[in-house]
Every structure is written in C-alpha cells, then in structure tokens.
Amino acid sequence: MQPPDQTLDARGLKCPMPILKARKALNGMQPGQRLEVLATDSGSVRDFQAFCRATGDALLEHTVEGVVFRFLLEKAG
C-alpha cells in the first residue's frame, strides 16, 4: 500500500479533537490523497467509522499497536 500523503498525530487528545483535526487536514487535501491519523482515544475507532460514513471519505485501514490506534483515510473524490 502506498504511504500516506500526510500524518496527523492526535495522540493524547480526547473526542472530538481527533475527528476535528482530521476533518481540517482532509479539507486541505486533494481527492485520493491519504491521511494517516495516530490516536490514543479508545472511542476513536467508532468515531472514525461514523465520520467516514458521514463524509464519504474512505477508512482504508485501522490497526492497534499497544495503546495507539492508527487510521488510514482517503479523501473522497
């Protein structure tokens, strides 16, 4: 898989900040570009799933490494 175009470090932030920061980052990106988000809020999994359903952006993958949740989002076209 291709590397992300941008990485957002939202570790240590609580809901809704990771989503708000991701939305701001995605707004500045072109369709098809990818944003990697690193978060530690355990609610971020369902938050990013709901966010992508609402915006049409794609949640390509999410993984967990220790306490860090990693999301790979693709800006909708």
PyMOL Python script that loads the backbone (N, CA, C, O; Angstrom):
from pymol import cmd

cmd.read_pdbstr("""\
ATOM      1  N   MET A   1       0.846  -1.176   0.000  1.00  0.00           N
ATOM      2  CA  MET A   1       0.000   0.000   0.000  1.00  0.00           C
ATOM      3  C   MET A   1       0.894   1.242   0.000  1.00  0.00           C
ATOM      4  O   MET A   1       1.953   1.261   0.627  1.00  0.00           O
ATOM      5  N   GLN A   2       0.454   2.263  -0.704  1.00  0.00           N
ATOM      6  CA  GLN A   2       1.253   3.484  -0.801  1.00  0.00           C
ATOM      7  C   GLN A   2       1.284   4.220   0.536  1.00  0.00           C
ATOM      8  O   GLN A   2       0.348   4.115   1.328  1.00  0.00           O
ATOM      9  N   PRO A   3       2.356   4.962   0.784  1.00  0.00           N
ATOM     10  CA  PRO A   3       2.454   5.698   2.058  1.00  0.00           C
ATOM     11  C   PRO A   3       1.464   6.852   2.094  1.00  0.00           C
ATOM     12  O   PRO A   3       1.017   7.327   1.050  1.00  0.00           O
ATOM     13  N   PRO A   4       1.121   7.307   3.306  1.00  0.00           N
ATOM     14  CA  PRO A   4       0.179   8.437   3.421  1.00  0.00           C
ATOM     15  C   PRO A   4       0.811   9.723   2.893  1.00  0.00           C
ATOM     16  O   PRO A   4       2.031   9.886   2.903  1.00  0.00           O
ATOM     17  N   ASP A   5      -0.043  10.627   2.434  1.00  0.00           N
ATOM     18  CA  ASP A   5       0.424  11.937   1.989  1.00  0.00           C
ATOM     19  C   ASP A   5       0.685  12.865   3.173  1.00  0.00           C
ATOM     20  O   ASP A   5       1.466  13.811   3.078  1.00  0.00           O
ATOM     21  N   GLN A   6       0.020  12.576   4.284  1.00  0.00           N
ATOM     22  CA  GLN A   6       0.158  13.416   5.483  1.00  0.00           C
ATOM     23  C   GLN A   6      -0.121  12.557   6.706  1.00  0.00           C
ATOM     24  O   GLN A   6      -0.922  11.623   6.647  1.00  0.00           O
ATOM     25  N   THR A   7       0.542  12.875   7.817  1.00  0.00           N
ATOM     26  CA  THR A   7       0.290  12.187   9.086  1.00  0.00           C
ATOM     27  C   THR A   7      -0.162  13.215  10.114  1.00  0.00           C
ATOM     28  O   THR A   7       0.420  14.292  10.243  1.00  0.00           O
ATOM     29  N   LEU A   8      -1.212  12.855  10.841  1.00  0.00           N
ATOM     30  CA  LEU A   8      -1.760  13.694  11.905  1.00  0.00           C
ATOM     31  C   LEU A   8      -1.549  12.963  13.224  1.00  0.00           C
ATOM     32  O   LEU A   8      -2.056  11.856  13.408  1.00  0.00           O
ATOM     33  N   ASP A   9      -0.816  13.564  14.129  1.00  0.00           N
ATOM     34  CA  ASP A   9      -0.581  12.978  15.454  1.00  0.00           C
ATOM     35  C   ASP A   9      -1.621  13.534  16.419  1.00  0.00           C
ATOM     36  O   ASP A   9      -1.511  14.670  16.879  1.00  0.00           O
ATOM     37  N   ALA A  10      -2.631  12.722  16.720  1.00  0.00           N
ATOM     38  CA  ALA A  10      -3.694  13.127  17.643  1.00  0.00           C
ATOM     39  C   ALA A  10      -3.590  12.345  18.953  1.00  0.00           C
ATOM     40  O   ALA A  10      -4.563  12.247  19.702  1.00  0.00           O
ATOM     41  N   ARG A  11      -2.420  11.795  19.224  1.00  0.00           N
ATOM     42  CA  ARG A  11      -2.230  11.045  20.470  1.00  0.00           C
ATOM     43  C   ARG A  11      -2.398  11.972  21.662  1.00  0.00           C
ATOM     44  O   ARG A  11      -1.902  13.098  21.669  1.00  0.00           O
ATOM     45  N   GLY A  12      -3.105  11.479  22.667  1.00  0.00           N
ATOM     46  CA  GLY A  12      -3.336  12.252  23.885  1.00  0.00           C
ATOM     47  C   GLY A  12      -4.575  13.130  23.826  1.00  0.00           C
ATOM     48  O   GLY A  12      -4.968  13.703  24.843  1.00  0.00           O
ATOM     49  N   LEU A  13      -5.207  13.252  22.648  1.00  0.00           N
ATOM     50  CA  LEU A  13      -6.405  14.072  22.508  1.00  0.00           C
ATOM     51  C   LEU A  13      -7.655  13.228  22.706  1.00  0.00           C
ATOM     52  O   LEU A  13      -7.703  12.066  22.304  1.00  0.00           O
ATOM     53  N   LYS A  14      -8.647  13.812  23.319  1.00  0.00           N
ATOM     54  CA  LYS A  14      -9.926  13.133  23.553  1.00  0.00           C
ATOM     55  C   LYS A  14     -10.955  13.606  22.545  1.00  0.00           C
ATOM     56  O   LYS A  14     -10.821  14.678  21.955  1.00  0.00           O
ATOM     57  N   CYS A  15     -11.981  12.794  22.357  1.00  0.00           N
ATOM     58  CA  CYS A  15     -13.089  13.114  21.468  1.00  0.00           C
ATOM     59  C   CYS A  15     -13.657  14.470  21.846  1.00  0.00           C
ATOM     60  O   CYS A  15     -13.849  14.733  23.033  1.00  0.00           O
ATOM     61  N   PRO A  16     -13.927  15.323  20.902  1.00  0.00           N
ATOM     62  CA  PRO A  16     -13.960  15.133  19.448  1.00  0.00           C
ATOM     63  C   PRO A  16     -12.711  15.638  18.721  1.00  0.00           C
ATOM     64  O   PRO A  16     -12.716  15.731  17.494  1.00  0.00           O
ATOM     65  N   MET A  17     -11.648  15.964  19.448  1.00  0.00           N
ATOM     66  CA  MET A  17     -10.491  16.607  18.827  1.00  0.00           C
ATOM     67  C   MET A  17      -9.832  15.800  17.700  1.00  0.00           C
ATOM     68  O   MET A  17      -9.499  16.392  16.674  1.00  0.00           O
ATOM     69  N   PRO A  18      -9.625  14.471  17.833  1.00  0.00           N
ATOM     70  CA  PRO A  18      -9.021  13.763  16.698  1.00  0.00           C
ATOM     71  C   PRO A  18      -9.845  13.892  15.413  1.00  0.00           C
ATOM     72  O   PRO A  18      -9.282  14.051  14.330  1.00  0.00           O
ATOM     73  N   ILE A  19     -11.162  13.826  15.531  1.00  0.00           N
ATOM     74  CA  ILE A  19     -12.037  13.954  14.358  1.00  0.00           C
ATOM     75  C   ILE A  19     -11.968  15.375  13.793  1.00  0.00           C
ATOM     76  O   ILE A  19     -11.857  15.557  12.581  1.00  0.00           O
ATOM     77  N   LEU A  20     -12.033  16.365  14.657  1.00  0.00           N
ATOM     78  CA  LEU A  20     -11.991  17.751  14.189  1.00  0.00           C
ATOM     79  C   LEU A  20     -10.675  18.065  13.484  1.00  0.00           C
ATOM     80  O   LEU A  20     -10.667  18.732  12.449  1.00  0.00           O
ATOM     81  N   LYS A  21      -9.571  17.589  14.038  1.00  0.00           N
ATOM     82  CA  LYS A  21      -8.273  17.824  13.408  1.00  0.00           C
ATOM     83  C   LYS A  21      -8.151  17.052  12.091  1.00  0.00           C
ATOM     84  O   LYS A  21      -7.556  17.548  11.135  1.00  0.00           O
ATOM     85  N   ALA A  22      -8.710  15.847  12.040  1.00  0.00           N
ATOM     86  CA  ALA A  22      -8.684  15.073  10.793  1.00  0.00           C
ATOM     87  C   ALA A  22      -9.521  15.766   9.729  1.00  0.00           C
ATOM     88  O   ALA A  22      -9.111  15.832   8.570  1.00  0.00           O
ATOM     89  N   ARG A  23     -10.686  16.282  10.101  1.00  0.00           N
ATOM     90  CA  ARG A  23     -11.533  16.985   9.136  1.00  0.00           C
ATOM     91  C   ARG A  23     -10.797  18.188   8.561  1.00  0.00           C
ATOM     92  O   ARG A  23     -10.829  18.422   7.353  1.00  0.00           O
ATOM     93  N   LYS A  24     -10.138  18.943   9.420  1.00  0.00           N
ATOM     94  CA  LYS A  24      -9.389  20.117   8.964  1.00  0.00           C
ATOM     95  C   LYS A  24      -8.267  19.702   8.006  1.00  0.00           C
ATOM     96  O   LYS A  24      -8.060  20.337   6.972  1.00  0.00           O
ATOM     97  N   ALA A  25      -7.555  18.643   8.357  1.00  0.00           N
ATOM     98  CA  ALA A  25      -6.465  18.170   7.494  1.00  0.00           C
ATOM     99  C   ALA A  25      -7.005  17.701   6.144  1.00  0.00           C
ATOM    100  O   ALA A  25      -6.448  18.038   5.100  1.00  0.00           O
ATOM    101  N   LEU A  26      -8.093  16.920   6.167  1.00  0.00           N
ATOM    102  CA  LEU A  26      -8.675  16.409   4.920  1.00  0.00           C
ATOM    103  C   LEU A  26      -9.214  17.537   4.054  1.00  0.00           C
ATOM    104  O   LEU A  26      -9.155  17.447   2.828  1.00  0.00           O
ATOM    105  N   ASN A  27      -9.738  18.594   4.659  1.00  0.00           N
ATOM    106  CA  ASN A  27     -10.249  19.722   3.883  1.00  0.00           C
ATOM    107  C   ASN A  27      -9.153  20.376   3.048  1.00  0.00           C
ATOM    108  O   ASN A  27      -9.438  20.969   2.008  1.00  0.00           O
ATOM    109  N   GLY A  28      -7.917  20.273   3.490  1.00  0.00           N
ATOM    110  CA  GLY A  28      -6.793  20.853   2.761  1.00  0.00           C
ATOM    111  C   GLY A  28      -6.137  19.902   1.778  1.00  0.00           C
ATOM    112  O   GLY A  28      -5.117  20.237   1.177  1.00  0.00           O
ATOM    113  N   MET A  29      -6.712  18.720   1.608  1.00  0.00           N
ATOM    114  CA  MET A  29      -6.117  17.707   0.737  1.00  0.00           C
ATOM    115  C   MET A  29      -6.921  17.549  -0.549  1.00  0.00           C
ATOM    116  O   MET A  29      -8.084  17.947  -0.622  1.00  0.00           O
ATOM    117  N   GLN A  30      -6.293  16.968  -1.548  1.00  0.00           N
ATOM    118  CA  GLN A  30      -6.932  16.699  -2.830  1.00  0.00           C
ATOM    119  C   GLN A  30      -7.597  15.318  -2.791  1.00  0.00           C
ATOM    120  O   GLN A  30      -7.151  14.442  -2.050  1.00  0.00           O
ATOM    121  N   PRO A  31      -8.659  15.117  -3.583  1.00  0.00           N
ATOM    122  CA  PRO A  31      -9.285  13.789  -3.654  1.00  0.00           C
ATOM    123  C   PRO A  31      -8.249  12.706  -3.997  1.00  0.00           C
ATOM    124  O   PRO A  31      -7.403  12.878  -4.875  1.00  0.00           O
ATOM    125  N   GLY A  32      -8.351  11.598  -3.279  1.00  0.00           N
ATOM    126  CA  GLY A  32      -7.434  10.483  -3.493  1.00  0.00           C
ATOM    127  C   GLY A  32      -6.204  10.524  -2.604  1.00  0.00           C
ATOM    128  O   GLY A  32      -5.497   9.525  -2.480  1.00  0.00           O
ATOM    129  N   GLN A  33      -5.940  11.672  -1.980  1.00  0.00           N
ATOM    130  CA  GLN A  33      -4.802  11.737  -1.071  1.00  0.00           C
ATOM    131  C   GLN A  33      -5.160  11.021   0.228  1.00  0.00           C
ATOM    132  O   GLN A  33      -6.329  10.898   0.593  1.00  0.00           O
ATOM    133  N   ARG A  34      -4.118  10.554   0.912  1.00  0.00           N
ATOM    134  CA  ARG A  34      -4.317   9.742   2.116  1.00  0.00           C
ATOM    135  C   ARG A  34      -3.770  10.416   3.354  1.00  0.00           C
ATOM    136  O   ARG A  34      -2.690  11.006   3.348  1.00  0.00           O
ATOM    137  N   LEU A  35      -4.554  10.309   4.420  1.00  0.00           N
ATOM    138  CA  LEU A  35      -4.198  10.874   5.712  1.00  0.00           C
ATOM    139  C   LEU A  35      -4.068   9.748   6.726  1.00  0.00           C
ATOM    140  O   LEU A  35      -4.986   8.947   6.897  1.00  0.00           O
ATOM    141  N   GLU A  36      -2.933   9.693   7.391  1.00  0.00           N
ATOM    142  CA  GLU A  36      -2.716   8.756   8.491  1.00  0.00           C
ATOM    143  C   GLU A  36      -2.983   9.508   9.785  1.00  0.00           C
ATOM    144  O   GLU A  36      -2.459  10.603   9.992  1.00  0.00           O
ATOM    145  N   VAL A  37      -3.799   8.921  10.655  1.00  0.00           N
ATOM    146  CA  VAL A  37      -4.100   9.534  11.945  1.00  0.00           C
ATOM    147  C   VAL A  37      -3.653   8.580  13.045  1.00  0.00           C
ATOM    148  O   VAL A  37      -3.975   7.392  13.024  1.00  0.00           O
ATOM    149  N   LEU A  38      -2.908   9.117  14.005  1.00  0.00           N
ATOM    150  CA  LEU A  38      -2.487   8.353  15.179  1.00  0.00           C
ATOM    151  C   LEU A  38      -3.256   8.901  16.370  1.00  0.00           C
ATOM    152  O   LEU A  38      -3.219  10.103  16.634  1.00  0.00           O
ATOM    153  N   ALA A  39      -3.951   8.032  17.091  1.00  0.00           N
ATOM    154  CA  ALA A  39      -4.780   8.467  18.218  1.00  0.00           C
ATOM    155  C   ALA A  39      -4.661   7.472  19.364  1.00  0.00           C
ATOM    156  O   ALA A  39      -4.308   6.310  19.167  1.00  0.00           O
ATOM    157  N   THR A  40      -4.963   7.955  20.564  1.00  0.00           N
ATOM    158  CA  THR A  40      -4.947   7.076  21.742  1.00  0.00           C
ATOM    159  C   THR A  40      -6.320   6.973  22.398  1.00  0.00           C
ATOM    160  O   THR A  40      -6.489   6.204  23.345  1.00  0.00           O
ATOM    161  N   ASP A  41      -7.288   7.719  21.923  1.00  0.00           N
ATOM    162  CA  ASP A  41      -8.646   7.677  22.477  1.00  0.00           C
ATOM    163  C   ASP A  41      -9.321   6.384  22.016  1.00  0.00           C
ATOM    164  O   ASP A  41      -9.475   6.163  20.815  1.00  0.00           O
ATOM    165  N   SER A  42      -9.722   5.538  22.951  1.00  0.00           N
ATOM    166  CA  SER A  42     -10.311   4.242  22.588  1.00  0.00           C
ATOM    167  C   SER A  42     -11.625   4.387  21.828  1.00  0.00           C
ATOM    168  O   SER A  42     -12.024   3.467  21.115  1.00  0.00           O
ATOM    169  N   GLY A  43     -12.297   5.514  21.964  1.00  0.00           N
ATOM    170  CA  GLY A  43     -13.525   5.751  21.217  1.00  0.00           C
ATOM    171  C   GLY A  43     -13.288   6.168  19.777  1.00  0.00           C
ATOM    172  O   GLY A  43     -14.237   6.318  19.007  1.00  0.00           O
ATOM    173  N   SER A  44     -12.029   6.354  19.410  1.00  0.00           N
ATOM    174  CA  SER A  44     -11.731   6.856  18.071  1.00  0.00           C
ATOM    175  C   SER A  44     -12.083   5.852  16.967  1.00  0.00           C
ATOM    176  O   SER A  44     -12.329   6.255  15.830  1.00  0.00           O
ATOM    177  N   VAL A  45     -12.111   4.569  17.282  1.00  0.00           N
ATOM    178  CA  VAL A  45     -12.454   3.573  16.261  1.00  0.00           C
ATOM    179  C   VAL A  45     -13.876   3.818  15.757  1.00  0.00           C
ATOM    180  O   VAL A  45     -14.093   3.956  14.553  1.00  0.00           O
ATOM    181  N   ARG A  46     -14.828   3.871  16.659  1.00  0.00           N
ATOM    182  CA  ARG A  46     -16.207   4.105  16.209  1.00  0.00           C
ATOM    183  C   ARG A  46     -16.390   5.519  15.679  1.00  0.00           C
ATOM    184  O   ARG A  46     -17.197   5.747  14.778  1.00  0.00           O
ATOM    185  N   ASP A  47     -15.636   6.481  16.240  1.00  0.00           N
ATOM    186  CA  ASP A  47     -15.735   7.860  15.771  1.00  0.00           C
ATOM    187  C   ASP A  47     -15.292   7.979  14.311  1.00  0.00           C
ATOM    188  O   ASP A  47     -15.963   8.633  13.513  1.00  0.00           O
ATOM    189  N   PHE A  48     -14.176   7.357  13.960  1.00  0.00           N
ATOM    190  CA  PHE A  48     -13.684   7.453  12.582  1.00  0.00           C
ATOM    191  C   PHE A  48     -14.553   6.650  11.618  1.00  0.00           C
ATOM    192  O   PHE A  48     -14.705   7.034  10.458  1.00  0.00           O
ATOM    193  N   GLN A  49     -15.120   5.546  12.083  1.00  0.00           N
ATOM    194  CA  GLN A  49     -16.056   4.804  11.231  1.00  0.00           C
ATOM    195  C   GLN A  49     -17.270   5.668  10.910  1.00  0.00           C
ATOM    196  O   GLN A  49     -17.684   5.743   9.753  1.00  0.00           O
ATOM    197  N   ALA A  50     -17.843   6.317  11.913  1.00  0.00           N
ATOM    198  CA  ALA A  50     -19.010   7.177  11.708  1.00  0.00           C
ATOM    199  C   ALA A  50     -18.641   8.396  10.870  1.00  0.00           C
ATOM    200  O   ALA A  50     -19.416   8.811  10.008  1.00  0.00           O
ATOM    201  N   PHE A  51     -17.483   8.966  11.111  1.00  0.00           N
ATOM    202  CA  PHE A  51     -17.015  10.122  10.352  1.00  0.00           C
ATOM    203  C   PHE A  51     -16.932   9.796   8.860  1.00  0.00           C
ATOM    204  O   PHE A  51     -17.380  10.579   8.023  1.00  0.00           O
ATOM    205  N   CYS A  52     -16.364   8.654   8.538  1.00  0.00           N
ATOM    206  CA  CYS A  52     -16.213   8.281   7.129  1.00  0.00           C
ATOM    207  C   CYS A  52     -17.559   7.973   6.482  1.00  0.00           C
ATOM    208  O   CYS A  52     -17.763   8.283   5.308  1.00  0.00           O
ATOM    209  N   ARG A  53     -18.468   7.376   7.221  1.00  0.00           N
ATOM    210  CA  ARG A  53     -19.823   7.153   6.679  1.00  0.00           C
ATOM    211  C   ARG A  53     -20.498   8.492   6.368  1.00  0.00           C
ATOM    212  O   ARG A  53     -21.184   8.622   5.354  1.00  0.00           O
ATOM    213  N   ALA A  54     -20.305   9.471   7.227  1.00  0.00           N
ATOM    214  CA  ALA A  54     -20.951  10.769   7.064  1.00  0.00           C
ATOM    215  C   ALA A  54     -20.326  11.612   5.954  1.00  0.00           C
ATOM    216  O   ALA A  54     -21.029  12.344   5.258  1.00  0.00           O
ATOM    217  N   THR A  55     -19.003  11.512   5.789  1.00  0.00           N
ATOM    218  CA  THR A  55     -18.312  12.383   4.826  1.00  0.00           C
ATOM    219  C   THR A  55     -18.108  11.747   3.463  1.00  0.00           C
ATOM    220  O   THR A  55     -17.925  12.448   2.468  1.00  0.00           O
ATOM    221  N   GLY A  56     -18.138  10.415   3.414  1.00  0.00           N
ATOM    222  CA  GLY A  56     -17.841   9.733   2.160  1.00  0.00           C
ATOM    223  C   GLY A  56     -16.363   9.457   1.979  1.00  0.00           C
ATOM    224  O   GLY A  56     -15.973   8.791   1.020  1.00  0.00           O
ATOM    225  N   ASP A  57     -15.524   9.963   2.893  1.00  0.00           N
ATOM    226  CA  ASP A  57     -14.104   9.629   2.847  1.00  0.00           C
ATOM    227  C   ASP A  57     -13.959   8.154   3.211  1.00  0.00           C
ATOM    228  O   ASP A  57     -14.788   7.600   3.933  1.00  0.00           O
ATOM    229  N   ALA A  58     -12.905   7.528   2.707  1.00  0.00           N
ATOM    230  CA  ALA A  58     -12.727   6.088   2.917  1.00  0.00           C
ATOM    231  C   ALA A  58     -11.818   5.810   4.108  1.00  0.00           C
ATOM    232  O   ALA A  58     -10.755   6.415   4.246  1.00  0.00           O
ATOM    233  N   LEU A  59     -12.246   4.893   4.962  1.00  0.00           N
ATOM    234  CA  LEU A  59     -11.393   4.371   6.026  1.00  0.00           C
ATOM    235  C   LEU A  59     -10.753   3.117   5.443  1.00  0.00           C
ATOM    236  O   LEU A  59     -11.360   2.046   5.429  1.00  0.00           O
ATOM    237  N   LEU A  60      -9.517   3.263   4.960  1.00  0.00           N
ATOM    238  CA  LEU A  60      -8.842   2.167   4.266  1.00  0.00           C
ATOM    239  C   LEU A  60      -8.350   1.096   5.220  1.00  0.00           C
ATOM    240  O   LEU A  60      -8.352  -0.093   4.902  1.00  0.00           O
ATOM    241  N   GLU A  61      -7.932   1.537   6.388  1.00  0.00           N
ATOM    242  CA  GLU A  61      -7.409   0.559   7.347  1.00  0.00           C
ATOM    243  C   GLU A  61      -7.343   1.186   8.725  1.00  0.00           C
ATOM    244  O   GLU A  61      -7.194   2.399   8.867  1.00  0.00           O
ATOM    245  N   HIS A  62      -7.457   0.340   9.736  1.00  0.00           N
ATOM    246  CA  HIS A  62      -7.157   0.789  11.096  1.00  0.00           C
ATOM    247  C   HIS A  62      -6.505  -0.360  11.833  1.00  0.00           C
ATOM    248  O   HIS A  62      -6.927  -1.512  11.734  1.00  0.00           O
ATOM    249  N   THR A  63      -5.462  -0.017  12.578  1.00  0.00           N
ATOM    250  CA  THR A  63      -4.701  -1.011  13.324  1.00  0.00           C
ATOM    251  C   THR A  63      -4.481  -0.474  14.737  1.00  0.00           C
ATOM    252  O   THR A  63      -4.657   0.715  15.004  1.00  0.00           O
ATOM    253  N   VAL A  64      -4.096  -1.371  15.622  1.00  0.00           N
ATOM    254  CA  VAL A  64      -3.793  -1.002  17.001  1.00  0.00           C
ATOM    255  C   VAL A  64      -2.417  -1.539  17.338  1.00  0.00           C
ATOM    256  O   VAL A  64      -2.129  -2.719  17.139  1.00  0.00           O
ATOM    257  N   GLU A  65      -1.570  -0.659  17.849  1.00  0.00           N
ATOM    258  CA  GLU A  65      -0.245  -1.058  18.321  1.00  0.00           C
ATOM    259  C   GLU A  65      -0.102  -0.551  19.744  1.00  0.00           C
ATOM    260  O   GLU A  65       0.141   0.636  19.963  1.00  0.00           O
ATOM    261  N   GLY A  66      -0.253  -1.446  20.710  1.00  0.00           N
ATOM    262  CA  GLY A  66      -0.228  -1.027  22.108  1.00  0.00           C
ATOM    263  C   GLY A  66      -1.455  -0.179  22.399  1.00  0.00           C
ATOM    264  O   GLY A  66      -2.585  -0.657  22.305  1.00  0.00           O
ATOM    265  N   VAL A  67      -1.228   1.081  22.753  1.00  0.00           N
ATOM    266  CA  VAL A  67      -2.344   1.988  23.049  1.00  0.00           C
ATOM    267  C   VAL A  67      -2.604   2.965  21.902  1.00  0.00           C
ATOM    268  O   VAL A  67      -3.444   3.856  22.028  1.00  0.00           O
ATOM    269  N   VAL A  68      -1.896   2.807  20.796  1.00  0.00           N
ATOM    270  CA  VAL A  68      -2.028   3.734  19.669  1.00  0.00           C
ATOM    271  C   VAL A  68      -2.889   3.111  18.573  1.00  0.00           C
ATOM    272  O   VAL A  68      -2.621   2.011  18.089  1.00  0.00           O
ATOM    273  N   PHE A  69      -3.922   3.844  18.203  1.00  0.00           N
ATOM    274  CA  PHE A  69      -4.787   3.457  17.082  1.00  0.00           C
ATOM    275  C   PHE A  69      -4.297   4.204  15.850  1.00  0.00           C
ATOM    276  O   PHE A  69      -4.089   5.417  15.891  1.00  0.00           O
ATOM    277  N   ARG A  70      -4.113   3.472  14.756  1.00  0.00           N
ATOM    278  CA  ARG A  70      -3.653   4.068  13.505  1.00  0.00           C
ATOM    279  C   ARG A  70      -4.767   3.926  12.469  1.00  0.00           C
ATOM    280  O   ARG A  70      -5.273   2.829  12.232  1.00  0.00           O
ATOM    281  N   PHE A  71      -5.136   5.036  11.866  1.00  0.00           N
ATOM    282  CA  PHE A  71      -6.186   5.057  10.844  1.00  0.00           C
ATOM    283  C   PHE A  71      -5.581   5.572   9.546  1.00  0.00           C
ATOM    284  O   PHE A  71      -4.768   6.496   9.554  1.00  0.00           O
ATOM    285  N   LEU A  72      -5.981   4.974   8.440  1.00  0.00           N
ATOM    286  CA  LEU A  72      -5.572   5.460   7.127  1.00  0.00           C
ATOM    287  C   LEU A  72      -6.844   5.841   6.390  1.00  0.00           C
ATOM    288  O   LEU A  72      -7.672   4.990   6.067  1.00  0.00           O
ATOM    289  N   LEU A  73      -6.984   7.137   6.129  1.00  0.00           N
ATOM    290  CA  LEU A  73      -8.177   7.686   5.472  1.00  0.00           C
ATOM    291  C   LEU A  73      -7.800   8.163   4.077  1.00  0.00           C
ATOM    292  O   LEU A  73      -6.681   8.619   3.840  1.00  0.00           O
ATOM    293  N   GLU A  74      -8.758   8.050   3.158  1.00  0.00           N
ATOM    294  CA  GLU A  74      -8.543   8.582   1.815  1.00  0.00           C
ATOM    295  C   GLU A  74      -9.620   9.618   1.519  1.00  0.00           C
ATOM    296  O   GLU A  74     -10.813   9.357   1.679  1.00  0.00           O
ATOM    297  N   LYS A  75      -9.186  10.786   1.090  1.00  0.00           N
ATOM    298  CA  LYS A  75     -10.102  11.890   0.777  1.00  0.00           C
ATOM    299  C   LYS A  75     -10.999  11.491  -0.391  1.00  0.00           C
ATOM    300  O   LYS A  75     -10.522  11.006  -1.418  1.00  0.00           O
ATOM    301  N   ALA A  76     -12.291  11.698  -0.222  1.00  0.00           N
ATOM    302  CA  ALA A  76     -13.262  11.353  -1.267  1.00  0.00           C
ATOM    303  C   ALA A  76     -13.100  12.273  -2.471  1.00  0.00           C
ATOM    304  O   ALA A  76     -12.657  13.416  -2.360  1.00  0.00           O
ATOM    305  N   GLY A  77     -13.472  11.734  -3.613  1.00  0.00           N
ATOM    306  CA  GLY A  77     -13.385  12.497  -4.872  1.00  0.00           C
ATOM    307  C   GLY A  77     -14.605  13.158  -5.160  1.00  0.00           C
ATOM    308  O   GLY A  77     -14.710  13.843  -6.178  1.00  0.00           O
TER     309      GLY A  77
END
""", "prot")
cmd.dss("prot")
cmd.show_as("cartoon", "prot")
cmd.util.cbc("prot")
cmd.orient("prot")
